[in-house]
């Protein structure tokens, strides 16, 4: 399975997997609001083009300097559920197709081309999982770094 296909499937699995009973609407929506405000504050050239409340996750489409970045935010009832969601989504991937990233939350993985092509990053901090997808590693990594900083503050 290719890197890009894996991360597309992983992003879909995370977005479509419902959180546990204890995670209410206010949890994921509030987390998405905090991330949105932090992304805007850290780079005023970022523009939120669309936000979709999926009932248990928030999907955001951003534009920055002509580049589109997709961000999906899930909040689970427990840290264990968030860890489990990443494990389940990653089961179908052959070893060595995804690289671990350090310094982004509790867990973070990267797939895609460092130069050109699409880049996907999936990260977790506590009960929150965030998946990002965009055209350039540098752009997506900057978004992920800013999100990780915001999640670390909470």
Phi, psi and omega in degrees: 000135182288159178303311184297315180297317179302311184289330174296314178295321178296315179299317178296317180298317179293319181292325184267348180277120184289148177285171178292172185300325186285342180275109182268176181304319183298331181294302184288324180291319178294319178297318178296321177299317180296316179296316179302312180297319180294318180297319178294318182292324183283338177207098182299345178282348176286134180234126175281116183270324181205145176225128180239125175267109184273008179094332175214005176207165175237132175251134180233140173246120182248154171233135175215122180048045178080000181255139178262134176232128177260133181231128174242131184238125176239142174238123182259165181293332180213163176297321179301321178294322179294317177299315181298320179300318178293320180297314182297315182295329183271356184299327186274005184265133176291149180304141175087001182270347181230140179254139176282140175250137178264152174085009177238093178067207181276325178217142175206141181226148182236143172214139178133186182267134176293329179238110180078177181071186179261148179241139174233138175229132174240130182222160178223139171224110182061237182273357186257132171244143179226130173244140182229145178214135180196179188281334185228138179305312184302318181291312181294320180296323178294315175302312182299318179298317179293321177293316179300318177299316180296316180295327180291334180286344187261000000 
